Amino acid sequence: MTIVDDGFGSRVEDTDAGARSETSAVSTATLARARIGLVLGAGGTTGLAYHAGTLLALMTDTGWDPASANAIVGTSAGSIVGALLRSGVSVDDLAAWGAQVDPLPDRTDVRSFLDVAEAMRHRIQPPALPTAGDVLRSLSSVATHRASFPTIAISAMTFGMIDARPTLRHFGSLSSGWPEDELSIVAVGAGSGRRTVFDQTGSVELGTAVAASCAIPGVFRPIRIGGRRYVDGAVHSPTNADVLVDADIDVAVVLSPMSGPRTTTGMGASVSRGPDRLLRHRFATKLRRECERLSERGIEVIVFEPDERTVAVMGLNALDRNRAPRVLTSAFLGVSPEARVQLRSFLGASGHQSSQLLVPT
């Protein structure tokens, strides 16, 4: 993977991912010292709820706090979760917010912050038409094969009319700047289709990076950073797990709301029977390739995908807030026992005393 400086404190990557990997076990002695990377994939509001439910299940079972991951990669909805975790928002906070239940007594200030974001109303503005620069970058990417044609075409859909910047930038405002711990937020150049990774080494504000990562083409207006415009990082990949290929980690924990459903025959082996089955199959294939790249670097991979029940609960409208509580509960209950055991073996942990939000009785 070639990484070059984009000029705005970001990294632009020229190559796409390789092929698939299966997770494998490592000795307990090695795992106790494991450095963990956390990948939080795209998925809209229901994807955010999936993250909250899955992370709560993992924390409850293993005692591992996802906020303590050595590196976090967030795409679209995953960029919101990653920014919040790095800014001091706990998994319990996210779960209570997603499930629309009362927060823990000492966390009302955090809940107020999250509620303010949810109460913000998006503005409707005239479509943001492609610029001459977008067109030139599209032609350049096609000529140099820097991105696939579908990726370039989707990234050029800059005519979204919803301006969600105030809400999305709010999610990055809880801290005074980028966190010290490693956080990578993925966006895509409008027109060029080239993946861009924003992090704390650059000059882009955290909230602006989150807004760019969430700018769904054709729905939300693109985000201008410097002299360029950016759209949702999921245009390149809903997970972008291979951003961790050069990270100093031993294991990658990947949450992928948009692939699956998970089956007993392996990651994404069975295509969803719903109308979104082709997209989910495509995203699962992309994820396999990213995992293979990590595996080739000696990084163990544990993938969490929604099971069939959770996929059904998520539905087709990823921005449906009303589904979030049910998605969160289904995700919490649907984490595969095998993956739980594998992560627990990595951590050698004894469990976390969580809130009673979703624990079945």
Secondary structure, 3 states (H helix, E strand, C coil): CCEEECCCCEEEECCCCCCCCCCCCCCHHHHHCCCEEEEECCCHHHHHHHHHHHHHHHHHHHCCCHHHCCEEEEECHHHHHHHHHHCCCCHHHHHHHHHCCCCCHHHHHHHHHHHHHHHCCCEECCCCCCCHHHHHHHHHHHHHCCCCHHHHHHHCCCCCCEECHHHHHHCCCCCCCCCCCEEEEEEEECCCCCEEEECCCCCCCHHHHHHHHCCCCCCECCEEECCEEEEEHHHCCCCCHHHHHHCCCCEEEEECCCCCCEECCECCCCCCCCCCHHHHHHHHHHHHHHHHHHHHCCCEEEEECCEHHHHHHHCCCCCCHHHHHHHHHHHHHHCCHHHHHHHHHHHCCCCCCCCCCCCCC
